[in-house]
């Protein structure tokens, strides 16, 4: 009887298959062709999943026949750590990674009836909270992730990476457009940080999706005049609004599995690193 693939091998195989749907095998006609771009991206996903360095993941691939088989890599075709590092820098940002995440969602096949949106931050410093509190330093900048999560399945639909701190509305439009291009849920739930008339118009009138966002008055009179936001104020949030916590559950599991501190030295490298961690967690959940 054939042995059932381990979770790690399933993550590797899924990352490879989803990457093949988004990336060409080679970036140049004269590439050495020892390994493909999807294989390199899948190696980076494993690096993020196992919380390894570039050298560390290469050593693991050298010792694991099962992982090499899942990645279709021959023993003499394992990429060097410098190759993986260069490929990560060539990605240019998290856009390709977000496309691969979308392919993982398609491969899962479960319908997305409800969505929850939220944001979180990943620190760029490896210093402990105790050290920061003792030195009196402030948190400063961090990488902010705005996420759209499918309720029940807790799969990521799309994400936007930016430099925080910032108001949620700054990333809301980009996140909504990317999300609507992939799924058309019946309901979407957001917290008060996303309160805007534009968001209701986009989802309710443009996508025929019922949007629920707690409104708050922005004037001294305490009056909400815009049509959809005033309707939210009158009717209140329905009982199903509690499913917004599915986004919080995704964030909690994501940070526990892949960590909450980034090692990248630039905004671009940190956004790619965070995207790879999201993709690794997505592959684990599919």
Residue pairs with C-beta under 8 A, 6 or more apart in sequence:
5 13
5 66
5 70
6 66
7 284
8 46
8 49
8 50
8 67
9 66
9 67
9 69
9 70
10 70
10 283
11 45
11 46
11 49
11 280
11 283
11 284
12 42
12 45
12 46
12 67
12 70
12 71
13 70
13 71
14 104
14 107
14 283
14 286
15 41
15 42
15 45
15 46
15 100
15 279
15 280
15 283
16 38
16 39
16 42
16 70
16 71
16 72
17 107
18 100
18 101
18 103
18 104
18 107
18 283
19 37
19 38
19 39
19 41
19 42
19 100
20 36
20 38
21 100
21 103
22 96
22 99
22 100
22 103
23 36
23 37
23 38
23 41
23 96
23 100
24 37
25 36
25 37
25 38
26 33
26 36
26 37
27 37
27 90
34 77
34 79
35 73
35 77
35 79
37 87
39 71
39 72
39 73
39 79
40 79
40 83
40 84
40 87
41 87
41 96
41 97
41 100
42 71
43 57
43 61
43 71
43 79
43 84
44 84
44 87
44 88
44 276
45 276
45 279
45 280
45 283
46 52
46 57
46 60
46 61
46 67
46 280
47 53
47 54
47 56
47 57
47 84
47 276
48 258
48 273
48 276
48 277
48 279
48 280
49 257
49 258
49 280
49 281
49 283
49 284
50 56
50 57
50 60
51 258
51 259
52 60
53 81
54 81
54 82
54 84
54 85
55 81
57 81
57 84
58 78
58 79
58 80
58 81
58 84
60 67
61 67
61 68
61 71
61 73
61 78
62 75
62 78
68 74
68 75
68 78
79 87
88 269
88 272
88 273
88 276
89 269
91 97
91 272
92 268
93 161
93 268
93 271
93 272
94 159
94 161
94 271
94 272
94 274
94 275
97 272
97 275
97 276
97 278
97 279
98 158
98 159
98 178
98 275
100 279
101 156
101 158
101 159
101 275
101 278
101 279
101 282
102 157
102 158
102 182
104 155
104 279
104 282
104 283
104 286
105 112
105 150
105 155
105 156
105 157
105 182
105 183
105 282
105 286
107 286
108 153
108 155
108 286
110 150
110 153
110 155
112 150
112 151
112 153
112 155
112 157
112 183
112 185
113 151
113 152
113 185
113 186
113 187
114 150
114 151
114 152
114 185
114 186
114 187
114 188
114 189
114 240
114 243
115 148
115 149
115 150
115 151
115 157
115 179
115 183
115 185
115 187
115 188
115 189
116 148
116 149
116 151
116 188
116 189
116 190
116 243
116 244
116 245
116 246
116 247
117 146
117 147
117 148
117 149
117 172
117 175
117 179
117 188
117 189
117 190
117 191
117 194
117 247
118 146
118 147
118 149
118 190
118 191
118 244
118 247
118 248
118 251
119 144
119 145
119 146
119 147
119 168
119 171
119 193
120 144
120 145
120 147
120 251
120 255
121 142
121 143
121 144
121 145
121 164
121 165
122 142
122 143
122 145
122 260
122 261
122 262
122 270
122 274
123 139
123 142
123 143
123 260
123 261
123 262
124 141
124 142
124 143
124 261
124 262
124 264
124 270
125 132
125 261
126 261
126 263
132 139
141 163
141 164
141 165
142 163
142 164
142 165
143 161
143 162
143 163
143 164
143 262
143 267
143 270
143 271
143 274
144 161
144 162
144 163
144 164
144 165
144 166
144 171
145 159
145 160
145 161
145 274
145 278
146 159
146 160
146 161
146 162
146 168
146 171
146 172
146 174
146 175
147 156
147 158
147 159
147 175
147 247
147 250
147 251
148 156
148 157
148 158
148 159
148 175
148 178
148 179
149 155
149 156
149 157
149 246
149 247
149 250
150 156
150 157
150 183
150 185
150 246
151 189
151 243
151 246
152 246
153 285
154 246
154 249
154 250
154 253
154 285
155 282
155 285
155 286
156 250
156 278
156 281
156 282
157 179
157 182
157 183
158 175
158 178
158 179
158 182
159 175
159 275
159 278
160 171
160 174
160 175
160 178
161 271
161 274
161 275
162 170
162 171
163 267
167 193
168 191
168 193
168 194
169 193
169 194
169 196
172 194
172 196
172 198
172 199
173 198
173 202
176 199
176 202
176 203
180 202
180 203
180 206
180 207
184 207
184 208
184 209
185 209
186 209
186 210
187 209
187 210
187 211
187 212
187 240
188 203
188 209
188 210
188 211
188 212
189 212
189 213
189 240
189 241
189 243
189 244
189 247
190 199
190 211
190 212
190 213
190 244
191 213
191 214
191 244
192 213
192 214
192 215
192 216
194 213
195 213
195 214
195 215
195 216
195 229
196 213
196 229
197 226
197 227
197 228
197 229
199 211
199 213
200 211
200 213
200 228
200 229
200 232
201 228
203 209
203 210
203 211
204 210
204 211
204 228
211 228
212 232
212 237
212 238
212 240
212 241
212 244
213 229
213 232
214 232
214 237
215 224
215 229
215 230
215 232
215 233
216 224
217 223
217 224
224 230
224 233
253 281
254 277
254 278
254 281
257 280
257 281
257 284
258 277
258 280
258 281
259 277
262 270
262 273
262 274
263 273
264 270
264 271
264 272
264 273
